[in-house]
């Protein structure tokens, strides 16, 4: 196989199923909501209080920022995982 043929095959294999452009974001949103609820429940279980919100005047800005970073990192990890899994499954078969 010539190098140009390898590139052509790789380009064809890298294009996801068009349906995945609709399914992946919906799955990512749902999974992110579930993870966020789990994080909030874990915070409540660990501290005995609700997770801090951005408009909560009784919570320090540092605690709100740390919680925001944790939830944003978790949401990003879930989104990346969902897109990678759906992209991989759209190339098989």
KAPEGI-V703727 format. One record per helix or strand of 2 or more residues. SS is the DSSP state (a for helix, b for strand). FROM is the first residue (numbers start at 1). TO is the last residue. If there is no record, write none. Layout:
# KAPEGI-V703727
ss=SS from=FROM to=TO
ss=SS from=FROM to=TO
This chain:
# KAPEGI-V703727
ss=a from=3 to=14
ss=a from=20 to=47
ss=a from=61 to=91
